[in-house]
Amino acid sequence: MPPLEITTPGIIALTAVITAAAIWLIIVAARLTQRPRNRPNPSIDLVDQARELKALGQIQEAVFLVRGETGMSQSAAARFVNRL
């Protein structure tokens, strides 16, 4: 069986295909991190309760409430309460 000959154009084409696949995977991964799959939809009652707690100066309690009701992370719930 003769040895497999790899020519310079073949190496260049293979390198281009591997590079394109790597770039595509990086782009897909970046897009997935920007769009979380499970975005919680807080109810109007929850928004009102959190807004009331914030007005009373109980920001940590408002964050805790939002986290418990929606499953948001600590930072996401804190951003949510701060924007109220």
C-alpha positions as CSV (number, residue, x, y, z in Angstrom):
1,M,0.0,0.0,0.0
2,P,1.6,3.3,-1.0
3,P,2.0,6.0,1.6
4,L,-0.7,8.8,1.7
5,E,0.6,11.9,0.0
6,I,-0.5,15.2,1.4
7,T,0.2,18.1,-0.9
8,T,0.6,21.7,0.1
9,P,-2.8,22.8,-1.3
10,G,-4.4,19.9,0.7
11,I,-2.8,21.0,3.9
12,I,-3.9,24.6,3.3
13,A,-7.5,23.5,2.6
14,L,-7.5,21.3,5.7
15,T,-6.2,24.1,7.8
16,A,-8.9,26.5,6.5
17,V,-11.7,24.0,7.2
18,I,-10.5,23.4,10.8
19,T,-10.0,27.2,11.4
20,A,-13.5,27.9,10.0
21,A,-15.1,25.2,12.3
22,A,-13.3,26.6,15.3
23,I,-14.5,30.1,14.6
24,W,-18.0,28.9,14.1
25,L,-18.0,27.1,17.4
26,I,-16.7,30.2,19.2
27,I,-19.5,32.3,17.7
28,V,-22.2,29.8,18.6
29,A,-20.8,29.6,22.2
30,A,-20.8,33.4,22.5
31,R,-24.4,33.7,21.3
32,L,-25.6,31.0,23.7
33,T,-24.1,32.8,26.7
34,Q,-25.8,36.0,25.7
35,R,-29.3,34.4,25.5
36,P,-30.2,32.5,28.6
37,R,-32.7,29.7,27.9
38,N,-34.9,30.2,30.9
39,R,-35.8,33.8,31.4
40,P,-38.1,34.2,34.4
41,N,-41.1,36.3,34.0
42,P,-41.9,38.0,37.3
43,S,-45.5,38.6,38.0
44,I,-47.0,42.1,38.5
45,D,-47.6,41.2,42.2
46,L,-44.0,40.3,42.6
47,V,-42.9,43.6,41.0
48,D,-45.2,45.5,43.4
49,Q,-43.9,43.6,46.4
50,A,-40.3,44.1,45.5
51,R,-40.9,47.8,44.7
52,E,-42.5,48.3,48.1
53,L,-39.7,46.5,50.0
54,K,-37.2,48.7,48.1
55,A,-39.1,51.9,49.0
56,L,-38.9,50.8,52.7
57,G,-35.1,50.4,52.4
58,Q,-35.2,46.6,52.5
59,I,-33.3,46.0,49.4
60,Q,-31.8,42.7,50.5
61,E,-35.2,41.3,51.3
62,A,-36.5,42.4,47.9
63,V,-33.6,40.6,46.2
64,F,-34.3,37.5,48.3
65,L,-38.0,37.6,47.4
66,V,-37.2,38.0,43.7
67,R,-34.7,35.1,43.8
68,G,-37.2,32.8,45.6
69,E,-40.0,33.5,43.3
70,T,-38.1,33.4,39.9
71,G,-35.0,31.4,40.5
72,M,-32.8,34.3,39.3
73,S,-29.2,34.4,40.4
74,Q,-28.1,36.8,43.1
75,S,-26.7,39.3,40.7
76,A,-29.6,39.1,38.3
77,A,-32.1,39.7,41.1
78,A,-30.1,42.6,42.5
79,R,-30.1,44.2,39.0
80,F,-33.8,43.6,38.7
81,V,-34.5,45.3,42.1
82,N,-32.2,48.2,41.4
83,R,-34.0,48.9,38.2
84,L,-37.4,49.2,39.9
